[in-house]
Amino acid sequence: MDQFTQMSHKDIEVASELSKASILVWMKLRIYSGASGRAFPTRSKMAEELGLSLPSINRAFRDLE
């Protein structure tokens, strides 16, 4: 594992209410965003990297919004 992303107790609290796909997308976005806090991966790239279908990625983004 090359990098770490800090998580707070509040992050864990929020994650406990999300689906597995939503948690994976959220964590991947946090890794992509790094110090800048901004991330712009395509949904198809996220699906490929996480081994999820595009509809699952789309549902995860809706959940996270």
C-alpha positions as a printed NumPy array, in Angstrom:
array([[  0.   ,   0.   ,   0.   ],
       [  1.562,   3.253,  -1.124],
       [ -0.463,   5.857,   0.686],
       [ -2.756,   6.402,   3.627],
       [ -5.806,   8.586,   4.005],
       [ -6.761,   9.8  ,   7.451],
       [-10.241,   9.017,   8.697],
       [-11.949,  10.542,  11.694],
       [-14.493,   9.052,  14.063],
       [-17.144,  11.081,  12.227],
       [-16.035,   9.485,   8.908],
       [-16.556,   6.032,  10.395],
       [-19.938,   7.075,  11.748],
       [-21.015,   8.278,   8.3  ],
       [-19.594,   5.18 ,   6.584],
       [-21.626,   2.878,   8.818],
       [-24.772,   4.155,   7.086],
       [-23.498,   3.621,   3.517],
       [-23.495,   0.648,   1.152],
       [-20.238,  -1.194,   0.471],
       [-20.038,   0.353,  -3.019],
       [-20.549,   3.846,  -1.602],
       [-17.81 ,   3.328,   0.968],
       [-15.389,   2.082,  -1.706],
       [-16.157,   5.045,  -3.993],
       [-15.844,   7.51 ,  -1.104],
       [-12.485,   6.062,  -0.034],
       [-11.187,   6.02 ,  -3.62 ],
       [-12.204,   9.66 ,  -4.09 ],
       [-10.405,  10.606,  -0.866],
       [ -7.252,   8.876,  -2.096],
       [ -7.48 ,  10.565,  -5.504],
       [ -8.085,  13.986,  -3.978],
       [ -4.998,  13.998,  -1.762],
       [ -4.061,  17.323,  -0.212],
       [ -5.966,  19.371,  -2.794],
       [ -9.352,  17.984,  -1.773],
       [-10.363,  17.741,  -5.448],
       [-10.734,  14.605,  -7.552],
       [-12.013,  14.099, -11.088],
       [-11.76 ,  10.397, -12.019],
       [-14.343,   9.19 , -14.522],
       [-17.059,   6.899, -13.274],
       [-15.966,   4.22 , -15.734],
       [-12.397,   4.415, -14.363],
       [-13.77 ,   4.065, -10.822],
       [-15.858,   1.05 , -11.877],
       [-12.85 ,  -0.621, -13.463],
       [-10.51 ,   0.037, -10.537],
       [-13.024,  -1.052,  -7.896],
       [-14.374,  -4.049,  -9.808],
       [-17.91 ,  -2.658,  -9.701],
       [-20.502,  -2.141, -12.411],
       [-21.2  ,   1.334, -13.747],
       [-24.768,   1.242, -12.333],
       [-23.281,   0.442,  -8.889],
       [-20.889,   3.38 ,  -9.204],
       [-23.757,   5.667, -10.229],
       [-25.849,   4.544,  -7.215],
       [-22.85 ,   5.126,  -4.952],
       [-22.413,   8.677,  -6.245],
       [-26.13 ,   9.356,  -5.658],
       [-25.823,   7.99 ,  -2.112],
       [-22.791,  10.16 ,  -1.435],
       [-24.45 ,  13.323,  -2.738]])
